[in-house]
Amino acid sequence: MPNQAYFVAFVKPGDTLSGIVRDTLGPFRTHQQWMTVVAEVARRSGIQDPERVFPGQPVLLSPAGQEAVSRPPAPAISPREAEQLRSAWKATPQQER
């Protein structure tokens, strides 16, 4: 993982990954551009299925300054903190989510 800060958001009930990306990193010129960024955010966040996110799940948005951010979402975190969030989420039993 590159040595740069990430913006982090946490999924709330009713959220979708594509909605979080649209609301925090949009607007996008094309639907394809939006879906490309959704796929990258999913990969970066360790989300295997972008259609299934859970309340409390961390979403690692653009490394600071990479994708155009219209409204900075939440605080920036370090790559180490990002990895700790991903690891903690993966370790959480499914029934507790």
C-alpha positions in Angstrom: 0.0 0.0 0.0 1.4 3.4 -0.9 2.6 5.6 2.0 -0.2 8.2 1.9 -3.2 9.2 3.9 -6.7 8.0 3.1 -10.1 9.5 3.8 -12.2 7.0 5.7 -16.0 6.8 5.9 -18.0 4.2 7.8 -21.1 2.6 6.2 -24.3 3.7 7.9 -27.6 1.7 7.7 -29.1 2.2 4.2 -25.8 3.2 2.6 -24.5 1.7 -0.6 -20.9 1.8 -1.7 -21.8 3.5 -4.9 -23.8 6.1 -3.0 -20.9 6.8 -0.6 -18.5 7.3 -3.6 -20.9 9.5 -5.4 -21.7 11.7 -2.4 -18.1 12.1 -1.3 -16.0 11.9 -4.4 -18.5 13.0 -7.1 -19.6 14.5 -9.4 -18.4 12.2 -12.2 -18.4 13.0 -15.9 -19.7 9.6 -16.9 -21.3 6.6 -15.3 -18.3 4.5 -16.3 -15.9 6.8 -14.5 -18.1 6.6 -11.4 -18.2 2.7 -11.5 -14.4 2.6 -12.1 -13.9 4.6 -8.9 -16.4 2.4 -7.0 -14.4 -0.6 -8.1 -11.1 1.0 -6.9 -12.6 2.0 -3.6 -13.9 -1.5 -3.1 -10.5 -3.0 -3.8 -8.7 -0.5 -1.6 -11.2 -1.2 1.2 -11.0 -5.0 1.0 -14.7 -5.1 -0.1 -15.2 -8.3 -2.1 -18.7 -7.5 -3.3 -19.4 -3.8 -3.9 -23.2 -4.6 -3.7 -22.9 -5.8 -0.1 -21.6 -3.4 2.6 -22.6 -3.4 6.2 -23.1 -0.7 8.8 -19.9 0.1 10.5 -17.7 -1.2 7.7 -14.8 1.1 6.9 -14.6 2.5 3.4 -11.2 3.9 2.3 -11.8 6.7 0.0 -9.3 8.5 -2.2 -5.7 8.9 -1.0 -5.6 12.5 -0.1 -5.4 14.4 -3.4 -5.7 11.5 -5.8 -9.4 11.5 -7.0 -11.2 14.8 -7.1 -12.9 15.3 -3.8 -15.8 17.7 -3.8 -16.5 17.4 -0.1 -13.7 16.0 2.1 -15.3 12.9 3.8 -14.3 12.4 7.4 -10.7 12.5 8.6 -7.6 11.3 6.8 -5.9 8.2 8.2 -2.5 6.7 7.5 -1.9 3.5 5.5 -1.1 1.7 8.8 -4.4 2.8 10.3 -6.2 1.8 7.1 -4.7 -1.7 7.3 -5.7 -1.9 11.0 -9.3 -1.0 10.1 -9.4 -3.6 7.3 -8.0 -6.3 9.6 -10.4 -5.5 12.4 -13.4 -5.6 10.1 -12.3 -8.9 8.6 -11.9 -10.3 12.1 -15.4 -9.3 13.1 -17.8 -12.3 13.0 -20.5 -12.0 10.3 -23.3 -12.3 12.9 -22.0 -9.2 14.8 -22.2 -7.0 11.7 
